[in-house]
Amino acid sequence: SKPRALWQAVMTEVYGPYDKAKKCWIGSRGAEKFCMRPHKLDKATVGGVERLFLAVGGRPASTGEGEGCHACTGNLGLLAFDNRDGQLTLVAKNGLYEESGSWGEVPAEDGFAVEKIGPDNFGWVVESGYTAQGVTGGGKEVFAIETATVLSLGYIPTFMDNCGAVINEGD
């Protein structure tokens, strides 16, 4: 019932201390440090229990705001918690710093949805797109919980637009 308190507790526990200057939680994988922020919180009922689906976005801590290149990904953490009477239990997580997105950012918040992906099973569906040399493509990646891990089930291309350019005419 208190999303701000939830995010603060989860981010500190999973990623480490909050950096007021960078306005993010500084997490690390080996020697590499990342600037991570809450991205989106969704809820679903799974097996009669409320499940919280948290998406966290970030980038390497050495990269400043707006410094991403078009081919640079953001970093994505996906976590799922069961909520039983206010007691949260971690159900699954991904690698916490998975590469995702472009321009140094994960896909936009409105590109994340939690959807039913099987009988009494929910997962993230993340929509993204990319434009390079006049060709735009996009699709959806589906993430599911398997045991205690969040896994990508794959990327499903959903559109491609070459702005009317004719490619390999006559072939």
Chimera marker file (.cmm) of the C-alpha trace (Angstrom):
<marker_set name="trace">
<marker id="1" x="0.000" y="0.000" z="0.000" r="1" g="1" b="0" radius="0.5"/>
<marker id="2" x="3.067" y="2.268" z="0.192" r="1" g="1" b="0" radius="0.5"/>
<marker id="3" x="4.908" y="2.056" z="-3.149" r="1" g="1" b="0" radius="0.5"/>
<marker id="4" x="7.599" y="4.599" z="-2.204" r="1" g="1" b="0" radius="0.5"/>
<marker id="5" x="8.534" y="2.665" z="0.960" r="1" g="1" b="0" radius="0.5"/>
<marker id="6" x="8.475" y="-0.594" z="-1.006" r="1" g="1" b="0" radius="0.5"/>
<marker id="7" x="10.820" y="0.770" z="-3.668" r="1" g="1" b="0" radius="0.5"/>
<marker id="8" x="13.214" y="2.237" z="-1.092" r="1" g="1" b="0" radius="0.5"/>
<marker id="9" x="13.413" y="-1.037" z="0.833" r="1" g="1" b="0" radius="0.5"/>
<marker id="10" x="13.799" y="-3.240" z="-2.250" r="1" g="1" b="0" radius="0.5"/>
<marker id="11" x="16.306" y="-0.985" z="-4.011" r="1" g="1" b="0" radius="0.5"/>
<marker id="12" x="18.502" y="-0.669" z="-0.915" r="1" g="1" b="0" radius="0.5"/>
<marker id="13" x="18.370" y="-4.414" z="-0.199" r="1" g="1" b="0" radius="0.5"/>
<marker id="14" x="19.011" y="-5.513" z="-3.790" r="1" g="1" b="0" radius="0.5"/>
<marker id="15" x="21.208" y="-2.753" z="-5.222" r="1" g="1" b="0" radius="0.5"/>
<marker id="16" x="22.820" y="-1.038" z="-2.256" r="1" g="1" b="0" radius="0.5"/>
<marker id="17" x="23.042" y="2.548" z="-1.063" r="1" g="1" b="0" radius="0.5"/>
<marker id="18" x="21.235" y="5.514" z="-2.558" r="1" g="1" b="0" radius="0.5"/>
<marker id="19" x="23.491" y="8.170" z="-4.123" r="1" g="1" b="0" radius="0.5"/>
<marker id="20" x="21.859" y="11.596" z="-3.646" r="1" g="1" b="0" radius="0.5"/>
<marker id="21" x="24.100" y="13.270" z="-6.236" r="1" g="1" b="0" radius="0.5"/>
<marker id="22" x="23.289" y="10.743" z="-8.975" r="1" g="1" b="0" radius="0.5"/>
<marker id="23" x="19.695" y="10.207" z="-7.741" r="1" g="1" b="0" radius="0.5"/>
<marker id="24" x="19.950" y="6.418" z="-7.986" r="1" g="1" b="0" radius="0.5"/>
<marker id="25" x="20.954" y="3.283" z="-6.105" r="1" g="1" b="0" radius="0.5"/>
<marker id="26" x="24.505" y="2.161" z="-6.814" r="1" g="1" b="0" radius="0.5"/>
<marker id="27" x="24.687" y="-1.564" z="-7.431" r="1" g="1" b="0" radius="0.5"/>
<marker id="28" x="27.621" y="-3.617" z="-8.605" r="1" g="1" b="0" radius="0.5"/>
<marker id="29" x="28.389" y="-6.739" z="-10.578" r="1" g="1" b="0" radius="0.5"/>
<marker id="30" x="32.013" y="-7.614" z="-9.977" r="1" g="1" b="0" radius="0.5"/>
<marker id="31" x="34.037" y="-4.408" z="-10.375" r="1" g="1" b="0" radius="0.5"/>
<marker id="32" x="31.387" y="-2.724" z="-12.546" r="1" g="1" b="0" radius="0.5"/>
<marker id="33" x="29.019" y="-0.269" z="-10.852" r="1" g="1" b="0" radius="0.5"/>
<marker id="34" x="25.521" y="0.651" z="-12.033" r="1" g="1" b="0" radius="0.5"/>
<marker id="35" x="23.153" y="3.559" z="-11.342" r="1" g="1" b="0" radius="0.5"/>
<marker id="36" x="19.723" y="1.885" z="-10.922" r="1" g="1" b="0" radius="0.5"/>
<marker id="37" x="16.256" y="3.415" z="-10.473" r="1" g="1" b="0" radius="0.5"/>
<marker id="38" x="12.721" y="2.106" z="-9.953" r="1" g="1" b="0" radius="0.5"/>
<marker id="39" x="11.015" y="1.784" z="-13.337" r="1" g="1" b="0" radius="0.5"/>
<marker id="40" x="7.603" y="0.112" z="-13.011" r="1" g="1" b="0" radius="0.5"/>
<marker id="41" x="5.552" y="-1.810" z="-10.454" r="1" g="1" b="0" radius="0.5"/>
<marker id="42" x="2.742" y="-4.149" z="-11.503" r="1" g="1" b="0" radius="0.5"/>
<marker id="43" x="0.548" y="-6.551" z="-9.526" r="1" g="1" b="0" radius="0.5"/>
<marker id="44" x="-1.284" y="-9.770" z="-10.347" r="1" g="1" b="0" radius="0.5"/>
<marker id="45" x="-2.924" y="-12.542" z="-8.357" r="1" g="1" b="0" radius="0.5"/>
<marker id="46" x="-1.111" y="-15.851" z="-8.784" r="1" g="1" b="0" radius="0.5"/>
<marker id="47" x="-2.443" y="-18.929" z="-7.000" r="1" g="1" b="0" radius="0.5"/>
<marker id="48" x="-4.605" y="-16.734" z="-4.793" r="1" g="1" b="0" radius="0.5"/>
<marker id="49" x="-1.617" y="-14.635" z="-3.674" r="1" g="1" b="0" radius="0.5"/>
<marker id="50" x="-0.809" y="-11.066" z="-4.697" r="1" g="1" b="0" radius="0.5"/>
<marker id="51" x="2.435" y="-10.996" z="-6.678" r="1" g="1" b="0" radius="0.5"/>
<marker id="52" x="4.408" y="-7.789" z="-7.193" r="1" g="1" b="0" radius="0.5"/>
<marker id="53" x="6.361" y="-7.453" z="-10.433" r="1" g="1" b="0" radius="0.5"/>
<marker id="54" x="9.133" y="-4.845" z="-10.208" r="1" g="1" b="0" radius="0.5"/>
<marker id="55" x="11.108" y="-3.579" z="-13.182" r="1" g="1" b="0" radius="0.5"/>
<marker id="56" x="14.275" y="-1.597" z="-12.444" r="1" g="1" b="0" radius="0.5"/>
<marker id="57" x="16.173" y="0.423" z="-15.047" r="1" g="1" b="0" radius="0.5"/>
<marker id="58" x="19.668" y="1.848" z="-15.064" r="1" g="1" b="0" radius="0.5"/>
<marker id="59" x="23.009" y="2.267" z="-16.756" r="1" g="1" b="0" radius="0.5"/>
<marker id="60" x="26.688" y="1.977" z="-15.868" r="1" g="1" b="0" radius="0.5"/>
<marker id="61" x="27.475" y="4.457" z="-13.069" r="1" g="1" b="0" radius="0.5"/>
<marker id="62" x="30.333" y="5.852" z="-15.162" r="1" g="1" b="0" radius="0.5"/>
<marker id="63" x="27.832" y="7.040" z="-17.812" r="1" g="1" b="0" radius="0.5"/>
<marker id="64" x="26.187" y="10.356" z="-17.044" r="1" g="1" b="0" radius="0.5"/>
<marker id="65" x="22.568" y="11.263" z="-17.737" r="1" g="1" b="0" radius="0.5"/>
<marker id="66" x="21.955" y="11.625" z="-21.483" r="1" g="1" b="0" radius="0.5"/>
<marker id="67" x="25.398" y="10.303" z="-22.458" r="1" g="1" b="0" radius="0.5"/>
<marker id="68" x="24.203" y="7.058" z="-24.040" r="1" g="1" b="0" radius="0.5"/>
<marker id="69" x="25.043" y="6.231" z="-27.638" r="1" g="1" b="0" radius="0.5"/>
<marker id="70" x="22.373" y="4.785" z="-29.951" r="1" g="1" b="0" radius="0.5"/>
<marker id="71" x="23.925" y="1.324" z="-29.717" r="1" g="1" b="0" radius="0.5"/>
<marker id="72" x="24.363" y="1.484" z="-25.921" r="1" g="1" b="0" radius="0.5"/>
<marker id="73" x="21.865" y="-0.530" z="-23.909" r="1" g="1" b="0" radius="0.5"/>
<marker id="74" x="20.400" y="0.250" z="-20.545" r="1" g="1" b="0" radius="0.5"/>
<marker id="75" x="20.448" y="-2.268" z="-17.712" r="1" g="1" b="0" radius="0.5"/>
<marker id="76" x="17.342" y="-4.080" z="-16.539" r="1" g="1" b="0" radius="0.5"/>
<marker id="77" x="16.465" y="-5.766" z="-13.273" r="1" g="1" b="0" radius="0.5"/>
<marker id="78" x="13.288" y="-7.836" z="-12.960" r="1" g="1" b="0" radius="0.5"/>
<marker id="79" x="12.087" y="-9.030" z="-9.551" r="1" g="1" b="0" radius="0.5"/>
<marker id="80" x="8.919" y="-10.771" z="-8.380" r="1" g="1" b="0" radius="0.5"/>
<marker id="81" x="7.689" y="-10.862" z="-4.781" r="1" g="1" b="0" radius="0.5"/>
<marker id="82" x="4.712" y="-12.635" z="-3.249" r="1" g="1" b="0" radius="0.5"/>
<marker id="83" x="2.780" y="-10.496" z="-0.771" r="1" g="1" b="0" radius="0.5"/>
<marker id="84" x="1.156" y="-12.520" z="1.984" r="1" g="1" b="0" radius="0.5"/>
<marker id="85" x="-0.463" y="-10.160" z="4.489" r="1" g="1" b="0" radius="0.5"/>
<marker id="86" x="2.264" y="-7.550" z="4.041" r="1" g="1" b="0" radius="0.5"/>
<marker id="87" x="5.125" y="-10.068" z="4.240" r="1" g="1" b="0" radius="0.5"/>
<marker id="88" x="7.099" y="-9.975" z="0.998" r="1" g="1" b="0" radius="0.5"/>
<marker id="89" x="8.954" y="-13.055" z="-0.220" r="1" g="1" b="0" radius="0.5"/>
<marker id="90" x="11.277" y="-12.909" z="-3.215" r="1" g="1" b="0" radius="0.5"/>
<marker id="91" x="9.964" y="-15.403" z="-5.775" r="1" g="1" b="0" radius="0.5"/>
<marker id="92" x="12.384" y="-14.779" z="-8.652" r="1" g="1" b="0" radius="0.5"/>
<marker id="93" x="14.854" y="-12.329" z="-10.173" r="1" g="1" b="0" radius="0.5"/>
<marker id="94" x="16.918" y="-12.006" z="-13.312" r="1" g="1" b="0" radius="0.5"/>
<marker id="95" x="20.624" y="-11.086" z="-13.378" r="1" g="1" b="0" radius="0.5"/>
<marker id="96" x="19.629" y="-7.578" z="-12.093" r="1" g="1" b="0" radius="0.5"/>
<marker id="97" x="21.778" y="-5.793" z="-14.716" r="1" g="1" b="0" radius="0.5"/>
<marker id="98" x="20.662" y="-7.401" z="-17.991" r="1" g="1" b="0" radius="0.5"/>
<marker id="99" x="21.321" y="-5.381" z="-21.152" r="1" g="1" b="0" radius="0.5"/>
<marker id="100" x="18.095" y="-3.990" z="-22.609" r="1" g="1" b="0" radius="0.5"/>
<marker id="101" x="17.000" y="-1.024" z="-24.707" r="1" g="1" b="0" radius="0.5"/>
<marker id="102" x="19.034" y="1.597" z="-26.565" r="1" g="1" b="0" radius="0.5"/>
<marker id="103" x="20.475" y="5.068" z="-26.088" r="1" g="1" b="0" radius="0.5"/>
<marker id="104" x="21.683" y="3.900" z="-22.673" r="1" g="1" b="0" radius="0.5"/>
<marker id="105" x="18.130" y="3.400" z="-21.386" r="1" g="1" b="0" radius="0.5"/>
<marker id="106" x="15.778" y="0.457" z="-20.905" r="1" g="1" b="0" radius="0.5"/>
<marker id="107" x="12.513" y="0.577" z="-22.889" r="1" g="1" b="0" radius="0.5"/>
<marker id="108" x="10.001" y="3.196" z="-21.723" r="1" g="1" b="0" radius="0.5"/>
<marker id="109" x="7.830" y="2.479" z="-18.685" r="1" g="1" b="0" radius="0.5"/>
<marker id="110" x="4.700" y="2.222" z="-20.833" r="1" g="1" b="0" radius="0.5"/>
<marker id="111" x="6.401" y="-0.547" z="-22.834" r="1" g="1" b="0" radius="0.5"/>
<marker id="112" x="6.328" y="-2.842" z="-19.775" r="1" g="1" b="0" radius="0.5"/>
<marker id="113" x="3.238" y="-4.928" z="-19.046" r="1" g="1" b="0" radius="0.5"/>
<marker id="114" x="2.522" y="-7.915" z="-16.854" r="1" g="1" b="0" radius="0.5"/>
<marker id="115" x="0.333" y="-10.342" z="-18.751" r="1" g="1" b="0" radius="0.5"/>
<marker id="116" x="-1.043" y="-13.822" z="-18.287" r="1" g="1" b="0" radius="0.5"/>
<marker id="117" x="1.334" y="-16.174" z="-20.110" r="1" g="1" b="0" radius="0.5"/>
<marker id="118" x="-0.055" y="-19.514" z="-18.977" r="1" g="1" b="0" radius="0.5"/>
<marker id="119" x="-2.519" y="-21.128" z="-16.588" r="1" g="1" b="0" radius="0.5"/>
<marker id="120" x="-2.181" y="-19.151" z="-13.346" r="1" g="1" b="0" radius="0.5"/>
<marker id="121" x="1.150" y="-17.789" z="-14.572" r="1" g="1" b="0" radius="0.5"/>
<marker id="122" x="2.117" y="-14.195" z="-15.331" r="1" g="1" b="0" radius="0.5"/>
<marker id="123" x="5.234" y="-12.619" z="-16.784" r="1" g="1" b="0" radius="0.5"/>
<marker id="124" x="6.578" y="-9.401" z="-18.209" r="1" g="1" b="0" radius="0.5"/>
<marker id="125" x="6.005" y="-8.470" z="-21.838" r="1" g="1" b="0" radius="0.5"/>
<marker id="126" x="8.380" y="-5.669" z="-22.822" r="1" g="1" b="0" radius="0.5"/>
<marker id="127" x="7.831" y="-3.762" z="-26.054" r="1" g="1" b="0" radius="0.5"/>
<marker id="128" x="10.782" y="-2.063" z="-27.707" r="1" g="1" b="0" radius="0.5"/>
<marker id="129" x="11.899" y="-0.737" z="-31.067" r="1" g="1" b="0" radius="0.5"/>
<marker id="130" x="14.991" y="0.527" z="-32.822" r="1" g="1" b="0" radius="0.5"/>
<marker id="131" x="15.754" y="2.638" z="-35.889" r="1" g="1" b="0" radius="0.5"/>
<marker id="132" x="18.991" y="2.381" z="-37.845" r="1" g="1" b="0" radius="0.5"/>
<marker id="133" x="19.767" y="3.700" z="-41.336" r="1" g="1" b="0" radius="0.5"/>
<marker id="134" x="16.110" y="4.454" z="-42.066" r="1" g="1" b="0" radius="0.5"/>
<marker id="135" x="14.750" y="1.079" z="-41.019" r="1" g="1" b="0" radius="0.5"/>
<marker id="136" x="12.604" y="0.809" z="-37.899" r="1" g="1" b="0" radius="0.5"/>
<marker id="137" x="11.838" y="-2.515" z="-36.293" r="1" g="1" b="0" radius="0.5"/>
<marker id="138" x="10.172" y="-3.473" z="-33.071" r="1" g="1" b="0" radius="0.5"/>
<marker id="139" x="8.702" y="-6.267" z="-31.100" r="1" g="1" b="0" radius="0.5"/>
<marker id="140" x="8.042" y="-7.748" z="-27.706" r="1" g="1" b="0" radius="0.5"/>
<marker id="141" x="10.229" y="-9.779" z="-25.390" r="1" g="1" b="0" radius="0.5"/>
<marker id="142" x="8.509" y="-12.151" z="-22.977" r="1" g="1" b="0" radius="0.5"/>
<marker id="143" x="10.011" y="-12.848" z="-19.546" r="1" g="1" b="0" radius="0.5"/>
<marker id="144" x="8.758" y="-15.706" z="-17.368" r="1" g="1" b="0" radius="0.5"/>
<marker id="145" x="9.484" y="-17.041" z="-13.914" r="1" g="1" b="0" radius="0.5"/>
<marker id="146" x="11.136" y="-20.466" z="-13.878" r="1" g="1" b="0" radius="0.5"/>
<marker id="147" x="11.884" y="-21.758" z="-10.396" r="1" g="1" b="0" radius="0.5"/>
<marker id="148" x="13.586" y="-18.716" z="-8.764" r="1" g="1" b="0" radius="0.5"/>
<marker id="149" x="14.838" y="-17.137" z="-11.970" r="1" g="1" b="0" radius="0.5"/>
<marker id="150" x="13.354" y="-14.671" z="-14.432" r="1" g="1" b="0" radius="0.5"/>
<marker id="151" x="14.180" y="-15.898" z="-17.938" r="1" g="1" b="0" radius="0.5"/>
<marker id="152" x="13.634" y="-14.456" z="-21.383" r="1" g="1" b="0" radius="0.5"/>
<marker id="153" x="11.398" y="-16.729" z="-23.452" r="1" g="1" b="0" radius="0.5"/>
<marker id="154" x="12.401" y="-14.825" z="-26.570" r="1" g="1" b="0" radius="0.5"/>
<marker id="155" x="11.796" y="-11.787" z="-28.704" r="1" g="1" b="0" radius="0.5"/>
<marker id="156" x="8.827" y="-11.649" z="-31.070" r="1" g="1" b="0" radius="0.5"/>
<marker id="157" x="9.224" y="-9.154" z="-33.942" r="1" g="1" b="0" radius="0.5"/>
<marker id="158" x="5.943" y="-7.298" z="-34.478" r="1" g="1" b="0" radius="0.5"/>
<marker id="159" x="6.736" y="-4.621" z="-37.079" r="1" g="1" b="0" radius="0.5"/>
<marker id="160" x="9.293" y="-3.374" z="-39.584" r="1" g="1" b="0" radius="0.5"/>
<marker id="161" x="9.181" y="-0.170" z="-41.611" r="1" g="1" b="0" radius="0.5"/>
<marker id="162" x="11.748" y="0.907" z="-44.176" r="1" g="1" b="0" radius="0.5"/>
<marker id="163" x="9.918" y="4.181" z="-44.933" r="1" g="1" b="0" radius="0.5"/>
<marker id="164" x="9.118" y="3.044" z="-48.476" r="1" g="1" b="0" radius="0.5"/>
<marker id="165" x="12.700" y="2.370" z="-49.517" r="1" g="1" b="0" radius="0.5"/>
<marker id="166" x="13.002" y="-0.408" z="-52.065" r="1" g="1" b="0" radius="0.5"/>
<marker id="167" x="15.604" y="-2.935" z="-51.006" r="1" g="1" b="0" radius="0.5"/>
<marker id="168" x="17.103" y="-5.398" z="-53.507" r="1" g="1" b="0" radius="0.5"/>
<marker id="169" x="14.621" y="-4.592" z="-56.284" r="1" g="1" b="0" radius="0.5"/>
<marker id="170" x="14.668" y="-7.256" z="-58.969" r="1" g="1" b="0" radius="0.5"/>
<marker id="171" x="15.986" y="-10.031" z="-56.711" r="1" g="1" b="0" radius="0.5"/>
<link id1="1" id2="2" r="1" g="1" b="0" radius="0.2"/>
<link id1="2" id2="3" r="1" g="1" b="0" radius="0.2"/>
<link id1="3" id2="4" r="1" g="1" b="0" radius="0.2"/>
<link id1="4" id2="5" r="1" g="1" b="0" radius="0.2"/>
<link id1="5" id2="6" r="1" g="1" b="0" radius="0.2"/>
<link id1="6" id2="7" r="1" g="1" b="0" radius="0.2"/>
<link id1="7" id2="8" r="1" g="1" b="0" radius="0.2"/>
<link id1="8" id2="9" r="1" g="1" b="0" radius="0.2"/>
<link id1="9" id2="10" r="1" g="1" b="0" radius="0.2"/>
<link id1="10" id2="11" r="1" g="1" b="0" radius="0.2"/>
<link id1="11" id2="12" r="1" g="1" b="0" radius="0.2"/>
<link id1="12" id2="13" r="1" g="1" b="0" radius="0.2"/>
<link id1="13" id2="14" r="1" g="1" b="0" radius="0.2"/>
<link id1="14" id2="15" r="1" g="1" b="0" radius="0.2"/>
<link id1="15" id2="16" r="1" g="1" b="0" radius="0.2"/>
<link id1="16" id2="17" r="1" g="1" b="0" radius="0.2"/>
<link id1="17" id2="18" r="1" g="1" b="0" radius="0.2"/>
<link id1="18" id2="19" r="1" g="1" b="0" radius="0.2"/>
<link id1="19" id2="20" r="1" g="1" b="0" radius="0.2"/>
<link id1="20" id2="21" r="1" g="1" b="0" radius="0.2"/>
<link id1="21" id2="22" r="1" g="1" b="0" radius="0.2"/>
<link id1="22" id2="23" r="1" g="1" b="0" radius="0.2"/>
<link id1="23" id2="24" r="1" g="1" b="0" radius="0.2"/>
<link id1="24" id2="25" r="1" g="1" b="0" radius="0.2"/>
<link id1="25" id2="26" r="1" g="1" b="0" radius="0.2"/>
<link id1="26" id2="27" r="1" g="1" b="0" radius="0.2"/>
<link id1="27" id2="28" r="1" g="1" b="0" radius="0.2"/>
<link id1="28" id2="29" r="1" g="1" b="0" radius="0.2"/>
<link id1="29" id2="30" r="1" g="1" b="0" radius="0.2"/>
<link id1="30" id2="31" r="1" g="1" b="0" radius="0.2"/>
<link id1="31" id2="32" r="1" g="1" b="0" radius="0.2"/>
<link id1="32" id2="33" r="1" g="1" b="0" radius="0.2"/>
<link id1="33" id2="34" r="1" g="1" b="0" radius="0.2"/>
<link id1="34" id2="35" r="1" g="1" b="0" radius="0.2"/>
<link id1="35" id2="36" r="1" g="1" b="0" radius="0.2"/>
<link id1="36" id2="37" r="1" g="1" b="0" radius="0.2"/>
<link id1="37" id2="38" r="1" g="1" b="0" radius="0.2"/>
<link id1="38" id2="39" r="1" g="1" b="0" radius="0.2"/>
<link id1="39" id2="40" r="1" g="1" b="0" radius="0.2"/>
<link id1="40" id2="41" r="1" g="1" b="0" radius="0.2"/>
<link id1="41" id2="42" r="1" g="1" b="0" radius="0.2"/>
<link id1="42" id2="43" r="1" g="1" b="0" radius="0.2"/>
<link id1="43" id2="44" r="1" g="1" b="0" radius="0.2"/>
<link id1="44" id2="45" r="1" g="1" b="0" radius="0.2"/>
<link id1="45" id2="46" r="1" g="1" b="0" radius="0.2"/>
<link id1="46" id2="47" r="1" g="1" b="0" radius="0.2"/>
<link id1="47" id2="48" r="1" g="1" b="0" radius="0.2"/>
<link id1="48" id2="49" r="1" g="1" b="0" radius="0.2"/>
<link id1="49" id2="50" r="1" g="1" b="0" radius="0.2"/>
<link id1="50" id2="51" r="1" g="1" b="0" radius="0.2"/>
<link id1="51" id2="52" r="1" g="1" b="0" radius="0.2"/>
<link id1="52" id2="53" r="1" g="1" b="0" radius="0.2"/>
<link id1="53" id2="54" r="1" g="1" b="0" radius="0.2"/>
<link id1="54" id2="55" r="1" g="1" b="0" radius="0.2"/>
<link id1="55" id2="56" r="1" g="1" b="0" radius="0.2"/>
<link id1="56" id2="57" r="1" g="1" b="0" radius="0.2"/>
<link id1="57" id2="58" r="1" g="1" b="0" radius="0.2"/>
<link id1="58" id2="59" r="1" g="1" b="0" radius="0.2"/>
<link id1="59" id2="60" r="1" g="1" b="0" radius="0.2"/>
<link id1="60" id2="61" r="1" g="1" b="0" radius="0.2"/>
<link id1="61" id2="62" r="1" g="1" b="0" radius="0.2"/>
<link id1="62" id2="63" r="1" g="1" b="0" radius="0.2"/>
<link id1="63" id2="64" r="1" g="1" b="0" radius="0.2"/>
<link id1="64" id2="65" r="1" g="1" b="0" radius="0.2"/>
<link id1="65" id2="66" r="1" g="1" b="0" radius="0.2"/>
<link id1="66" id2="67" r="1" g="1" b="0" radius="0.2"/>
<link id1="67" id2="68" r="1" g="1" b="0" radius="0.2"/>
<link id1="68" id2="69" r="1" g="1" b="0" radius="0.2"/>
<link id1="69" id2="70" r="1" g="1" b="0" radius="0.2"/>
<link id1="70" id2="71" r="1" g="1" b="0" radius="0.2"/>
<link id1="71" id2="72" r="1" g="1" b="0" radius="0.2"/>
<link id1="72" id2="73" r="1" g="1" b="0" radius="0.2"/>
<link id1="73" id2="74" r="1" g="1" b="0" radius="0.2"/>
<link id1="74" id2="75" r="1" g="1" b="0" radius="0.2"/>
<link id1="75" id2="76" r="1" g="1" b="0" radius="0.2"/>
<link id1="76" id2="77" r="1" g="1" b="0" radius="0.2"/>
<link id1="77" id2="78" r="1" g="1" b="0" radius="0.2"/>
<link id1="78" id2="79" r="1" g="1" b="0" radius="0.2"/>
<link id1="79" id2="80" r="1" g="1" b="0" radius="0.2"/>
<link id1="80" id2="81" r="1" g="1" b="0" radius="0.2"/>
<link id1="81" id2="82" r="1" g="1" b="0" radius="0.2"/>
<link id1="82" id2="83" r="1" g="1" b="0" radius="0.2"/>
<link id1="83" id2="84" r="1" g="1" b="0" radius="0.2"/>
<link id1="84" id2="85" r="1" g="1" b="0" radius="0.2"/>
<link id1="85" id2="86" r="1" g="1" b="0" radius="0.2"/>
<link id1="86" id2="87" r="1" g="1" b="0" radius="0.2"/>
<link id1="87" id2="88" r="1" g="1" b="0" radius="0.2"/>
<link id1="88" id2="89" r="1" g="1" b="0" radius="0.2"/>
<link id1="89" id2="90" r="1" g="1" b="0" radius="0.2"/>
<link id1="90" id2="91" r="1" g="1" b="0" radius="0.2"/>
<link id1="91" id2="92" r="1" g="1" b="0" radius="0.2"/>
<link id1="92" id2="93" r="1" g="1" b="0" radius="0.2"/>
<link id1="93" id2="94" r="1" g="1" b="0" radius="0.2"/>
<link id1="94" id2="95" r="1" g="1" b="0" radius="0.2"/>
<link id1="95" id2="96" r="1" g="1" b="0" radius="0.2"/>
<link id1="96" id2="97" r="1" g="1" b="0" radius="0.2"/>
<link id1="97" id2="98" r="1" g="1" b="0" radius="0.2"/>
<link id1="98" id2="99" r="1" g="1" b="0" radius="0.2"/>
<link id1="99" id2="100" r="1" g="1" b="0" radius="0.2"/>
<link id1="100" id2="101" r="1" g="1" b="0" radius="0.2"/>
<link id1="101" id2="102" r="1" g="1" b="0" radius="0.2"/>
<link id1="102" id2="103" r="1" g="1" b="0" radius="0.2"/>
<link id1="103" id2="104" r="1" g="1" b="0" radius="0.2"/>
<link id1="104" id2="105" r="1" g="1" b="0" radius="0.2"/>
<link id1="105" id2="106" r="1" g="1" b="0" radius="0.2"/>
<link id1="106" id2="107" r="1" g="1" b="0" radius="0.2"/>
<link id1="107" id2="108" r="1" g="1" b="0" radius="0.2"/>
<link id1="108" id2="109" r="1" g="1" b="0" radius="0.2"/>
<link id1="109" id2="110" r="1" g="1" b="0" radius="0.2"/>
<link id1="110" id2="111" r="1" g="1" b="0" radius="0.2"/>
<link id1="111" id2="112" r="1" g="1" b="0" radius="0.2"/>
<link id1="112" id2="113" r="1" g="1" b="0" radius="0.2"/>
<link id1="113" id2="114" r="1" g="1" b="0" radius="0.2"/>
<link id1="114" id2="115" r="1" g="1" b="0" radius="0.2"/>
<link id1="115" id2="116" r="1" g="1" b="0" radius="0.2"/>
<link id1="116" id2="117" r="1" g="1" b="0" radius="0.2"/>
<link id1="117" id2="118" r="1" g="1" b="0" radius="0.2"/>
<link id1="118" id2="119" r="1" g="1" b="0" radius="0.2"/>
<link id1="119" id2="120" r="1" g="1" b="0" radius="0.2"/>
<link id1="120" id2="121" r="1" g="1" b="0" radius="0.2"/>
<link id1="121" id2="122" r="1" g="1" b="0" radius="0.2"/>
<link id1="122" id2="123" r="1" g="1" b="0" radius="0.2"/>
<link id1="123" id2="124" r="1" g="1" b="0" radius="0.2"/>
<link id1="124" id2="125" r="1" g="1" b="0" radius="0.2"/>
<link id1="125" id2="126" r="1" g="1" b="0" radius="0.2"/>
<link id1="126" id2="127" r="1" g="1" b="0" radius="0.2"/>
<link id1="127" id2="128" r="1" g="1" b="0" radius="0.2"/>
<link id1="128" id2="129" r="1" g="1" b="0" radius="0.2"/>
<link id1="129" id2="130" r="1" g="1" b="0" radius="0.2"/>
<link id1="130" id2="131" r="1" g="1" b="0" radius="0.2"/>
<link id1="131" id2="132" r="1" g="1" b="0" radius="0.2"/>
<link id1="132" id2="133" r="1" g="1" b="0" radius="0.2"/>
<link id1="133" id2="134" r="1" g="1" b="0" radius="0.2"/>
<link id1="134" id2="135" r="1" g="1" b="0" radius="0.2"/>
<link id1="135" id2="136" r="1" g="1" b="0" radius="0.2"/>
<link id1="136" id2="137" r="1" g="1" b="0" radius="0.2"/>
<link id1="137" id2="138" r="1" g="1" b="0" radius="0.2"/>
<link id1="138" id2="139" r="1" g="1" b="0" radius="0.2"/>
<link id1="139" id2="140" r="1" g="1" b="0" radius="0.2"/>
<link id1="140" id2="141" r="1" g="1" b="0" radius="0.2"/>
<link id1="141" id2="142" r="1" g="1" b="0" radius="0.2"/>
<link id1="142" id2="143" r="1" g="1" b="0" radius="0.2"/>
<link id1="143" id2="144" r="1" g="1" b="0" radius="0.2"/>
<link id1="144" id2="145" r="1" g="1" b="0" radius="0.2"/>
<link id1="145" id2="146" r="1" g="1" b="0" radius="0.2"/>
<link id1="146" id2="147" r="1" g="1" b="0" radius="0.2"/>
<link id1="147" id2="148" r="1" g="1" b="0" radius="0.2"/>
<link id1="148" id2="149" r="1" g="1" b="0" radius="0.2"/>
<link id1="149" id2="150" r="1" g="1" b="0" radius="0.2"/>
<link id1="150" id2="151" r="1" g="1" b="0" radius="0.2"/>
<link id1="151" id2="152" r="1" g="1" b="0" radius="0.2"/>
<link id1="152" id2="153" r="1" g="1" b="0" radius="0.2"/>
<link id1="153" id2="154" r="1" g="1" b="0" radius="0.2"/>
<link id1="154" id2="155" r="1" g="1" b="0" radius="0.2"/>
<link id1="155" id2="156" r="1" g="1" b="0" radius="0.2"/>
<link id1="156" id2="157" r="1" g="1" b="0" radius="0.2"/>
<link id1="157" id2="158" r="1" g="1" b="0" radius="0.2"/>
<link id1="158" id2="159" r="1" g="1" b="0" radius="0.2"/>
<link id1="159" id2="160" r="1" g="1" b="0" radius="0.2"/>
<link id1="160" id2="161" r="1" g="1" b="0" radius="0.2"/>
<link id1="161" id2="162" r="1" g="1" b="0" radius="0.2"/>
<link id1="162" id2="163" r="1" g="1" b="0" radius="0.2"/>
<link id1="163" id2="164" r="1" g="1" b="0" radius="0.2"/>
<link id1="164" id2="165" r="1" g="1" b="0" radius="0.2"/>
<link id1="165" id2="166" r="1" g="1" b="0" radius="0.2"/>
<link id1="166" id2="167" r="1" g="1" b="0" radius="0.2"/>
<link id1="167" id2="168" r="1" g="1" b="0" radius="0.2"/>
<link id1="168" id2="169" r="1" g="1" b="0" radius="0.2"/>
<link id1="169" id2="170" r="1" g="1" b="0" radius="0.2"/>
<link id1="170" id2="171" r="1" g="1" b="0" radius="0.2"/>
</marker_set>
